[in-house]
Structures are given as structure tokens and as C-alpha cells.
Amino acid sequence: MVSIHGALVQLGLDKYIHVSTPNSLAILQESFPPSAGSFKSQVSATMSQYLQFLANTGSAFWINAYPYFAYKDAPNNVSLDYVLFNKNPGMVDPYTKLHYDNMLYAQVDAVVYAMFRLGYSGIEVRVSETGWPSKGDPDETGATPVNAAVYNRNLLRRQMRNEGTPLRPSTKLEVYLFALFNEDMKPGPTSERNYGLFQPDGTIAYNVGLSALSTTSSTSSSSSSASIFLTSSADKVKSYC
């Protein structure tokens, strides 16, 4: 990343192109409650160097965040409505008293607090990947077309409101939805091949309701713009509403 940034500086493009990299949430030692967020000791030294680079270059910290995994691993302890952005009581961080009505925002803020603990407070956090599988193995609880449609539809509605997280309500959270297409040749459990809105042949895997969302957005104030990002391993489509 340092070398790429250096090349951009030489070309005079560093003000237009920022360099960063996605991070797995596995870098966190603690993520609940969000204010307890901290990085694992094994990565803290490297993370300090990485955060210094981001601070120096004005780049964002990107994470791949999947509330689905938390639900799949403990369906009896994690509220499905909480991870799907449905109406629910949510949770209150006992230390900050901030209220969270969905897990994704809580995960993002946990990363912000982890950066705080290393002395970095001004770096924006963005979500490079999130999504929900429409199909899974018998032990992959919750991997259904209905849940996938609900998660993605509710997430896109939040994006159209230009929402921020409870910790940073005035900063819109930028999110990339994974994925545009199912990856039928990908190894691993069945869920890994079924995050797409479309099948590999271009047919719809399930209806997420983009047309209705677009219509709803078009009736909102023209001074407020919203964007939806759909990503796959091969394609990126940016749709403005």
C-alpha cells in the first residue's frame, strides 16, 4: 500500500485515489458491547502501522462485516430481527448508553472503538462487504431466500436514508453489498456459493425489491442523494437513486 500510494503521489493522483484494504472482523479481540471493541494482540503492532498510514493519507478503514455468521453460530442467543434490521428492542451499550437496533452498526462502532484504543479517532470506517446467503447446508441456520431478501432490502433502505452509526450519526456509513452473482464454483459450505442476487446465468436468485426501493427513493428530497453498491468477485455495479 505504501508503494502504491507513492506511485500515486508521483503521478499527482493521491488526492483523487486513496489506498486501503478490506479487513475481516476476525481482527477484533472484543466486539461486544461496541465500546469494548479492541484488536487482537497478534495484529496490534501491524494495525498501528496500518492506521498511521490511513491517517497520513486520509484513507478509510474497510471491514467485511457479516451479522449472518453471528446468528448462525448462536441462533438461540442472537435475535434474528436484530441482525436483519427488522423492528426490535435492540441493545444499549452499558458504557456509552448508545442504542443499537441492528448488529451491523454495532460491529462498525466496535472497530471505531478499537482504533480509539490505539490512539486513532479521525479515520472513517466503511463496509467493503456484507450480505446474507439465500441457501445453506442443514447446519447453516437462517440461510434462506426470505432472510436474504429482508436483510438486503432493509440494509438498502438504511443506505437511502444516508444513515450513520449511533457513534457517528452525522457520517453516512458507506456499504458494499455482497454479492451481485452467486459463485457456483466456489468451494466451502453451500452458503459460500449463494450470496448473490442473481444466478450465474443472469436469472434472479430472489427478489430483493430494488424497483420498489428506487421508486421510494425518487419521491424523497432531491437534495439528498443515495447510492447502492452491489459487488461480486468479478463485477461492481453502482446504482444511483
Secondary structure, DSSP 4 states (H G I P E B T S, - for coil): -HHHHHHHHHHT-TTT-----EEEGGGEEE-SSGGG-EE-HHHHHHHHHHHHHHHHHTPPEEEE--HHHHHHH-TTTS-HHHHTT-S---EE-TTT--EESSHHHHHHHHHHHHHHHTT--S--EEEEEE---S---TTSTT-SHHHHHHHHHHHHHHHHTT---SSSTTSPPPEEEE-SB--TT--SSGGGG---SB-TTS-BSS---HHHHHHHHHTS-TT---EEEEE-SS-EEEEE-
